[in-house]
Amino acid sequence: MESERGSRTDRRTVLTAVGGGLAVGLAGCLGDDSEAPAAVSLDDGQGCDQCGMVIDQHPGPTGQVFFDDYPPDREGPAWFCSGTCSYSYRFDREDDGLDPVVTYLTDYSRVDYSVDDGDEPSISAHLAADDHREEADLSVVVGSDVIGAMGPDLIPFSDSVDAEAFADEYGGTVQSAGDVDRELVDSIRS
């Protein structure tokens, strides 16, 4: 009885290992389309692809949008000095028939940010690749008193509790970054 039970355990172990190996092998053959390109740092004097401003010379959230084979003059993403520039540019390219692969925005839940206390308070910029997170994982504060590079901006957070706390302190409302549309961005920019 002891050897029969041990034999069943060994067969289960082997079958589990073989099944797992087949699944991994099949996944490797089929490819993994969910793997997005990694965000890049924006601290090397890059100019915003929407407005031309030098990104590392301004406060506030920044963004990156990867498209297939676009922009044509370089490898990597289109990059932006603000959330509003990121969305405006992406919407325009979508109108041109391009599909974004991934959009990254500064994640203020990941960084130790500061807000200056001037007449128009601005939020600090964070330009390292690790300071950005995929739009799908973010909530944004819309309509706060805090500005970014282009004035009023969307302030992104991966932790909704952080976003709510920011909105409580600086005003605005919280919504999913994936729900941002052209009408909202146009209302912020005007």
C-alpha positions as CSV (number, residue, x, y, z in Angstrom):
1,M,0.0,0.0,0.0
2,E,2.8,2.3,0.9
3,S,4.6,1.9,-2.5
4,E,1.3,2.3,-4.4
5,R,0.6,5.6,-2.6
6,G,4.2,6.7,-3.3
7,S,3.8,5.7,-6.9
8,R,0.6,7.9,-7.3
9,T,2.3,10.8,-5.7
10,D,5.3,10.5,-8.1
11,R,2.9,10.2,-11.2
12,R,1.0,13.3,-10.0
13,T,4.3,15.2,-9.6
14,V,5.5,14.2,-13.0
15,L,2.1,15.0,-14.7
16,T,1.9,18.3,-13.0
17,A,5.5,19.2,-14.0
18,V,4.9,18.1,-17.6
19,G,1.6,20.0,-17.8
20,G,3.2,23.1,-16.4
21,G,6.1,22.8,-18.9
22,L,3.7,22.4,-21.8
23,A,1.8,25.5,-20.8
24,V,5.0,27.6,-20.5
25,G,6.3,26.2,-23.8
26,L,3.1,26.9,-25.6
27,A,3.0,30.5,-24.2
28,G,6.5,31.0,-25.4
29,C,5.6,29.8,-28.9
30,L,2.5,32.0,-29.1
31,G,4.2,35.1,-27.8
32,D,3.0,37.4,-25.1
33,D,1.2,40.4,-26.6
34,S,0.5,41.8,-23.1
35,E,4.2,42.8,-22.6
36,A,4.3,46.6,-23.0
37,P,7.5,48.4,-23.7
38,A,9.1,49.9,-20.6
39,A,8.8,53.6,-19.8
40,V,11.9,55.8,-20.4
41,S,13.5,58.6,-18.3
42,L,12.6,62.1,-19.4
43,D,15.5,64.0,-17.9
44,D,17.7,64.4,-20.9
45,G,16.5,67.7,-22.4
46,Q,13.7,66.1,-24.4
47,G,11.2,68.4,-26.0
48,C,7.4,67.8,-25.6
49,D,6.1,66.2,-28.8
50,Q,2.9,68.2,-28.4
51,C,4.0,71.7,-27.5
52,G,7.8,71.7,-27.8
53,M,8.6,72.7,-24.2
54,V,11.7,71.2,-22.7
55,I,10.3,68.6,-20.3
56,D,12.9,68.7,-17.5
57,Q,12.5,72.5,-17.1
58,H,8.9,72.4,-15.9
59,P,6.9,71.1,-12.9
60,G,4.1,68.6,-12.9
61,P,3.2,65.2,-14.3
62,T,4.8,64.0,-17.5
63,G,3.7,61.3,-20.0
64,Q,4.8,58.9,-22.6
65,V,2.9,57.2,-25.4
66,F,4.2,54.2,-27.4
67,F,2.8,53.5,-30.8
68,D,3.9,50.9,-33.3
69,D,6.7,52.4,-35.5
70,Y,5.9,56.0,-34.4
71,P,7.2,58.6,-34.1
72,P,9.3,57.9,-37.3
73,D,12.3,60.0,-36.2
74,R,13.3,57.9,-33.2
75,E,12.9,54.6,-31.3
76,G,10.7,54.7,-28.2
77,P,7.8,56.7,-27.1
78,A,6.4,60.1,-27.9
79,W,7.1,62.1,-24.7
80,F,5.3,65.0,-23.0
81,C,5.6,67.8,-20.4
82,S,2.1,67.3,-19.0
83,G,-0.8,64.9,-18.8
84,T,-2.9,67.2,-21.0
85,C,-0.3,67.2,-23.7
86,S,0.0,63.4,-23.5
87,Y,-3.7,62.9,-24.0
88,S,-4.1,65.7,-26.7
89,Y,-1.3,64.2,-28.8
90,R,-2.6,60.6,-28.3
91,F,-6.2,61.6,-29.3
92,D,-4.8,63.4,-32.4
93,R,-2.7,60.3,-33.5
94,E,-5.7,58.0,-32.9
95,D,-7.7,60.3,-35.2
96,D,-4.9,59.8,-37.8
97,G,-5.5,56.0,-37.5
98,L,-2.6,55.1,-35.1
99,D,-3.3,52.8,-32.1
100,P,-1.4,53.4,-28.9
101,V,0.5,50.4,-27.5
102,V,0.7,51.9,-24.0
103,T,0.4,55.3,-22.2
104,Y,2.5,56.1,-19.2
105,L,1.9,59.0,-16.8
106,T,3.8,60.1,-13.7
107,D,2.6,58.1,-10.7
108,Y,2.4,60.4,-7.7
109,S,1.8,57.4,-5.4
110,R,5.3,56.2,-6.2
111,V,7.2,59.4,-5.6
112,D,7.9,61.8,-2.8
113,Y,6.3,64.8,-4.4
114,S,6.0,68.4,-3.2
115,V,3.5,71.2,-3.9
116,D,4.8,74.7,-3.7
117,D,2.6,77.2,-1.9
118,G,2.7,80.1,-4.5
119,D,-0.4,81.9,-5.9
120,E,-0.7,79.0,-8.4
121,P,0.7,76.0,-6.5
122,S,2.6,73.6,-8.8
123,I,3.5,70.0,-8.2
124,S,7.0,68.7,-8.5
125,A,8.1,66.8,-11.7
126,H,9.5,63.3,-11.5
127,L,11.2,62.2,-14.6
128,A,12.8,58.8,-14.0
129,A,11.4,55.8,-15.9
130,D,10.3,54.1,-12.6
131,D,8.3,57.2,-11.7
132,H,5.8,56.4,-14.5
133,R,3.0,53.8,-14.5
134,E,0.6,52.5,-17.2
135,E,-2.5,54.7,-17.5
136,A,-4.7,51.6,-16.9
137,D,-3.4,51.4,-13.4
138,L,-4.0,55.1,-12.5
139,S,-6.7,57.4,-11.2
140,V,-6.4,61.1,-11.9
141,V,-7.4,64.2,-9.9
142,V,-9.2,66.6,-12.3
143,G,-9.8,70.2,-11.5
144,S,-7.4,70.7,-8.6
145,D,-5.8,74.0,-7.7
146,V,-2.4,72.5,-8.5
147,I,-0.9,73.2,-11.9
148,G,1.7,71.4,-14.0
149,A,3.8,72.5,-17.0
150,M,0.8,73.7,-19.1
151,G,-1.3,75.1,-16.2
152,P,-4.3,73.0,-15.0
153,D,-3.5,69.3,-15.4
154,L,-4.5,65.8,-14.5
155,I,-2.6,64.6,-11.4
156,P,-2.2,60.7,-11.6
157,F,-2.0,58.3,-8.7
158,S,-1.9,54.5,-8.6
159,D,-3.5,54.4,-5.2
160,S,-7.0,55.8,-5.1
161,V,-6.7,56.6,-1.4
162,D,-3.7,58.9,-2.3
163,A,-5.8,60.5,-5.1
164,E,-8.7,61.1,-2.7
165,A,-6.4,62.6,-0.1
166,F,-4.9,64.9,-2.8
167,A,-8.3,66.0,-3.9
168,D,-9.4,66.6,-0.3
169,E,-6.4,68.9,0.2
170,Y,-6.2,70.7,-3.2
171,G,-9.7,70.3,-4.7
172,G,-10.8,68.4,-7.8
173,T,-12.5,65.1,-8.4
174,V,-11.0,61.6,-8.9
175,Q,-11.7,59.4,-11.9
176,S,-10.1,56.5,-13.7
177,A,-7.3,57.7,-16.1
178,G,-8.8,55.3,-18.7
179,D,-12.0,57.4,-18.7
180,V,-10.2,60.6,-19.7
181,D,-11.6,61.8,-23.1
182,R,-10.9,64.6,-25.5
183,E,-13.8,66.7,-24.2
184,L,-12.4,66.6,-20.6
185,V,-8.9,67.5,-21.8
186,D,-10.2,70.3,-23.9
187,S,-12.2,71.7,-20.9
188,I,-9.0,71.6,-18.8
189,R,-6.9,73.4,-21.4
190,S,-9.4,76.2,-22.1
